[in-house]
Amino acid sequence: MSDIILRDATAADLADVLALNQAHRPHVGALTPAGLRQLHKRAIHFRLAEAAGTLVGFLIALDPSAEYGSPNFLWFKARYERFVYIDRVAVVAARRRHGLARRLYEDLERFAGERGFDLLTCEYNLRPPNADSARFHGCIGFAEVGRQDTEQGQKTVSLQIKTLRGSSDPIIPSAFPGGDFPPAAPSAKP
Protein backbone atom coordinates (compact mmCIF):
# COMPACT_ATOMS: atom_id res chain seq x y z
CA MET A 1 0.00 0.00 0.00
CA SER A 2 2.99 2.31 0.17
CA ASP A 3 2.62 2.94 -3.56
CA ILE A 4 -0.82 4.53 -3.05
CA ILE A 5 -1.27 8.29 -3.14
CA LEU A 6 -4.52 9.92 -2.03
CA ARG A 7 -5.42 13.26 -3.57
CA ASP A 8 -8.40 15.48 -4.35
CA ALA A 9 -10.21 14.85 -7.63
CA THR A 10 -10.07 17.45 -10.38
CA ALA A 11 -12.31 17.93 -13.40
CA ALA A 12 -9.62 16.23 -15.51
CA ASP A 13 -10.10 13.01 -13.48
CA LEU A 14 -13.83 12.63 -14.04
CA ALA A 15 -13.72 10.43 -17.17
CA ASP A 16 -11.62 7.83 -15.31
CA VAL A 17 -13.83 8.07 -12.22
CA LEU A 18 -16.93 7.57 -14.38
CA ALA A 19 -15.46 4.45 -15.99
CA LEU A 20 -14.59 2.96 -12.58
CA ASN A 21 -18.03 3.86 -11.22
CA GLN A 22 -19.85 2.20 -14.11
CA ALA A 23 -17.72 -0.95 -13.73
CA HIS A 24 -19.03 -1.31 -10.15
CA ARG A 25 -22.74 -1.27 -10.89
CA PRO A 26 -25.10 -2.35 -9.32
CA HIS A 27 -23.18 -1.86 -6.05
CA VAL A 28 -22.89 1.83 -6.86
CA GLY A 29 -25.53 3.78 -8.73
CA ALA A 30 -25.18 4.59 -12.41
CA LEU A 31 -23.88 8.04 -13.31
CA THR A 32 -23.88 10.20 -16.39
CA PRO A 33 -21.00 12.55 -17.17
CA ALA A 34 -23.24 15.50 -16.21
CA GLY A 35 -24.27 13.79 -12.97
CA LEU A 36 -20.65 13.18 -12.03
CA ARG A 37 -19.75 16.81 -12.76
CA GLN A 38 -22.56 17.86 -10.39
CA LEU A 39 -21.31 15.49 -7.69
CA HIS A 40 -17.82 16.93 -8.12
CA LYS A 41 -19.19 20.44 -7.53
CA ARG A 42 -21.33 19.43 -4.54
CA ALA A 43 -18.94 17.05 -2.79
CA ILE A 44 -17.35 18.13 0.47
CA HIS A 45 -14.77 15.37 -0.02
CA PHE A 46 -13.91 13.74 -3.38
CA ARG A 47 -10.71 11.76 -3.08
CA LEU A 48 -8.83 9.56 -5.49
CA ALA A 49 -6.40 6.75 -4.77
CA GLU A 50 -3.67 6.38 -7.36
CA ALA A 51 -0.86 3.90 -7.93
CA ALA A 52 1.85 4.92 -10.41
CA GLY A 53 -0.41 7.69 -11.69
CA THR A 54 -3.33 5.33 -12.38
CA LEU A 55 -6.72 5.57 -10.66
CA VAL A 56 -7.27 2.57 -8.40
CA GLY A 57 -10.11 3.87 -6.22
CA PHE A 58 -12.24 6.83 -5.22
CA LEU A 59 -14.60 8.05 -2.52
CA ILE A 60 -17.22 10.79 -2.87
CA ALA A 61 -18.88 12.34 0.21
CA LEU A 62 -21.35 15.16 0.82
CA ASP A 63 -22.49 17.15 3.82
CA PRO A 64 -26.12 18.03 4.70
CA SER A 65 -25.92 21.38 2.89
CA ALA A 66 -25.50 19.68 -0.50
CA GLU A 67 -28.36 19.94 -2.97
CA TYR A 68 -28.70 16.27 -3.81
CA GLY A 69 -31.78 14.20 -4.58
CA SER A 70 -30.55 10.75 -3.61
CA PRO A 71 -33.29 9.09 -1.53
CA ASN A 72 -30.63 7.63 0.77
CA PHE A 73 -28.96 11.01 1.33
CA LEU A 74 -32.40 12.56 1.97
CA TRP A 75 -33.21 9.80 4.48
CA PHE A 76 -30.18 10.77 6.56
CA LYS A 77 -30.79 14.50 6.08
CA ALA A 78 -34.29 14.11 7.57
CA ARG A 79 -32.88 12.44 10.69
CA TYR A 80 -29.43 13.84 11.47
CA GLU A 81 -27.95 17.31 11.50
CA ARG A 82 -24.14 16.98 11.39
CA PHE A 83 -23.05 14.13 9.15
CA VAL A 84 -20.93 13.31 6.14
CA TYR A 85 -22.69 11.08 3.64
CA ILE A 86 -20.55 8.63 1.68
CA ASP A 87 -22.29 8.64 -1.67
CA ARG A 88 -20.04 6.11 -3.34
CA VAL A 89 -16.72 4.35 -3.11
CA ALA A 90 -15.11 2.01 -5.63
CA VAL A 91 -11.80 0.17 -5.82
CA VAL A 92 -10.38 -1.66 -8.85
CA ALA A 93 -10.58 -5.45 -8.53
CA ALA A 94 -6.80 -5.95 -8.34
CA ARG A 95 -6.59 -3.68 -5.27
CA ARG A 96 -9.54 -5.07 -3.28
CA ARG A 97 -8.86 -6.69 0.09
CA HIS A 98 -5.57 -4.82 0.41
CA GLY A 99 -6.78 -2.05 2.74
CA LEU A 100 -7.43 0.60 0.10
CA ALA A 101 -11.11 1.20 0.97
CA ARG A 102 -10.16 1.32 4.65
CA ARG A 103 -7.53 3.94 3.84
CA LEU A 104 -10.06 6.05 1.92
CA TYR A 105 -12.49 5.82 4.86
CA GLU A 106 -9.79 6.73 7.40
CA ASP A 107 -8.89 9.74 5.26
CA LEU A 108 -12.55 10.79 5.30
CA GLU A 109 -12.83 10.25 9.07
CA ARG A 110 -9.89 12.58 9.68
CA PHE A 111 -11.38 15.17 7.33
CA ALA A 112 -14.85 14.97 8.91
CA GLY A 113 -13.55 14.97 12.49
CA GLU A 114 -11.41 18.04 11.87
CA ARG A 115 -14.54 19.87 10.68
CA GLY A 116 -16.69 18.88 13.66
CA PHE A 117 -18.99 16.36 12.04
CA ASP A 118 -20.61 13.81 14.36
CA LEU A 119 -21.37 10.96 11.98
CA LEU A 120 -20.39 9.19 8.82
CA THR A 121 -23.37 7.77 6.95
CA CYS A 122 -23.71 5.46 3.99
CA GLU A 123 -25.73 2.59 2.63
CA TYR A 124 -25.06 -0.69 0.92
CA ASN A 125 -27.28 -3.03 -1.04
CA LEU A 126 -29.13 -5.84 0.68
CA ARG A 127 -30.92 -6.59 -2.61
CA PRO A 128 -29.06 -7.28 -4.82
CA PRO A 129 -26.74 -8.40 -2.04
CA ASN A 130 -23.36 -6.82 -1.48
CA ALA A 131 -21.88 -9.13 1.16
CA ASP A 132 -18.38 -7.65 0.82
CA SER A 133 -19.68 -4.19 1.67
CA ALA A 134 -21.70 -5.55 4.59
CA ARG A 135 -18.60 -7.25 6.07
CA PHE A 136 -16.39 -4.22 5.45
CA HIS A 137 -18.75 -1.71 7.08
CA GLY A 138 -19.34 -4.02 10.05
CA CYS A 139 -15.58 -4.39 10.59
CA ILE A 140 -14.96 -0.64 10.65
CA GLY A 141 -17.71 0.27 13.09
CA PHE A 142 -20.81 1.08 11.07
CA ALA A 143 -24.25 0.02 12.33
CA GLU A 144 -27.60 -0.25 10.59
CA VAL A 145 -30.19 2.39 11.51
CA GLY A 146 -32.76 1.68 8.81
CA ARG A 147 -33.64 0.09 5.50
CA GLN A 148 -35.42 1.31 2.43
CA ASP A 149 -36.34 0.24 -1.07
CA THR A 150 -34.98 2.35 -3.92
CA GLU A 151 -35.03 2.38 -7.72
CA GLN A 152 -38.74 1.60 -7.91
CA GLY A 153 -38.32 -1.37 -5.59
CA GLN A 154 -35.42 -2.90 -7.52
CA LYS A 155 -33.00 -2.38 -4.61
CA THR A 156 -33.17 -2.59 -0.85
CA VAL A 157 -30.45 -0.80 1.07
CA SER A 158 -29.13 -0.96 4.61
CA LEU A 159 -28.72 2.58 5.94
CA GLN A 160 -25.60 2.77 8.12
CA ILE A 161 -23.97 5.23 10.52
CA LYS A 162 -20.67 5.46 12.35
CA THR A 163 -20.27 7.83 15.27
CA LEU A 164 -16.98 9.71 15.05
CA ARG A 165 -14.66 9.77 18.05
CA GLY A 166 -15.42 12.55 20.47
CA SER A 167 -19.04 12.85 19.35
CA SER A 168 -22.02 12.16 21.55
CA ASP A 169 -23.92 9.01 20.68
CA PRO A 170 -26.72 9.66 18.19
CA ILE A 171 -30.23 8.42 18.67
CA ILE A 172 -30.38 5.24 16.62
CA PRO A 173 -33.71 3.95 15.36
CA SER A 174 -34.11 0.35 16.45
CA ALA A 175 -35.86 -2.44 14.61
CA PHE A 176 -39.51 -2.83 15.41
CA PRO A 177 -41.17 -6.25 15.65
CA GLY A 178 -41.32 -7.83 12.23
CA GLY A 179 -38.09 -6.16 11.14
CA ASP A 180 -39.71 -2.87 10.13
CA PHE A 181 -38.04 0.41 10.93
CA PRO A 182 -39.90 3.53 11.99
CA PRO A 183 -40.76 5.92 9.17
CA ALA A 184 -38.83 8.69 10.91
CA ALA A 185 -36.35 8.56 13.73
CA PRO A 186 -35.88 11.30 16.29
CA SER A 187 -33.22 13.69 15.10
CA ALA A 188 -29.73 13.29 16.49
CA LYS A 189 -29.31 17.06 16.71
CA PRO A 190 -27.18 18.28 19.60
Secondary structure, 3 states (H helix, E strand, C coil): CCCEEEEECCHHHHHHHHHHHHHCCCCCCCCCHHHHHHHHHHCCEEEEEEECCEEEEEEEEECCCCCCCCHHHHHHHCCCCCEEEEEEEEECHHHCCCCHHHHHHHHHHHHHHHCCCCEEEEEEEEECCCHHHHHHHHHCCCEEEEEEEECCCCEEEEEEEEECCCCCCCCCCCCCHHHCCCCCCCCCCC
